[in-house]
Amino acid sequence: MASPQAELSQSSSNRKLVLAGQIAFLPTGILTTLLGPMLPILIARWAMNDTQAGNLFLVQFLAALVGVQLSGVLLARWGFRPAFLSGLLLMACGVATLYLGSLWLGLASVAAYGLGLGLIIPTDNLLIAEIGSSSGSGVSSRDSSEASSRASSRASAVSLLNFFWGVGAVLCSLMVAWTAAHRLLPFFLGAVALFLVLLALAMRNLPFPAAVKSAEWSASSSWREMAKSPTIWLFAAVFFLYPGAETAVGGWIGSYASRLGSRGAAMASLMPAFFWSALTVGRALGTAFLHHFSERRVLRAGCAAGAAGIGLMLWAPALAGVIAGALITGLSFSTLYPITVARLSERFGVAARSIGAAMFSLAAVGPAVIPWMVGVISHATGSLRAGLLLPLGATVILFLIHLFEW
């Protein structure tokens, strides 16, 4: 049994890591959602059509896919520190150069910060989930209610982490709209880059967990055994569909509103803020909800209400209905991803560091493919509403998946 002094030291280290993870997720939220409020600005600046605009999402999240794969290797071999710090620095490089030149430089910049996001997002989520698991490991598991309580605490911790991500997403929309109106957009992007560099310098000596050799699931037999389990495939579907649907709604809602007339065009850069604000408020409230309702019930209700919100957004004849649909969708989506990450960590333990590389890869592929397909369908049909039927369909499938007990 560890001494009280050792436990106190470990608790202090964990608090520092949790705080570091939360602070890091503020700029992560900004960069993950940056294309949404900036898309109308970039379309005008670089004279892009919808297919070309959709390519920006494709580049960002394919780069993030590479980053996720790299994070799996770094976590297994060297622990959390290299992935965490290199992710912050890559994000700084990308955002600093996004608005400096042509479309090609813009694509390279999006790829750079996308790679950084691919390193940070799984690393930070798994770090917080693992800390929550280790902090509960000293408590004797006497009955199923204690195990359920620890699972709820883990989901709440990840939900709170992603609340900070949501704060960054909301700030992104508001700051892009304000700085663009005052011709200060390059200064905002430069300030985000500087903040990321300072953050990396401040966090370089924190006591990150080291590599755990048992987490290396490289044996093909282990993966073959896991592939036989329907649970793995259901996790894979959720990690692909949910981030793709979320990114498609948050990324295209500004452009969708801009085509609803002069009032919608004036509100275009602010529209993502409604979605991300509702999602952020939902994540703040989610820590309380998860103590009173089962995870499965929250997942089912969230998917059903999210589908209804997207439907309202697409079929509303006026801007007010679109805003209402965005608020409903954001609030409904708020806890879906944190619960999924917490369930992955709970199901697989430390091995989630390596298994997570596959799952978070799908969480990068979904946001690459689904928003890109929205642009392709919109360009082919001449209707962005038709393209946005794609995230609606994805949300309906998620609801059907969560009807099963897994």
Salt bridges, closest charged atoms under 4 A:
ASP50 OD1 - ARG259 NH2 2.82
GLU130 OE2 - ARG353 NH2 2.43
GLU216 OE2 - LYS213 NZ 3.91
GLU246 OE1 - ARG283 NH2 3.64
GLU405 OE1 - ARG296 NE 2.89
GLU405 OE2 - ARG300 NH2 2.97
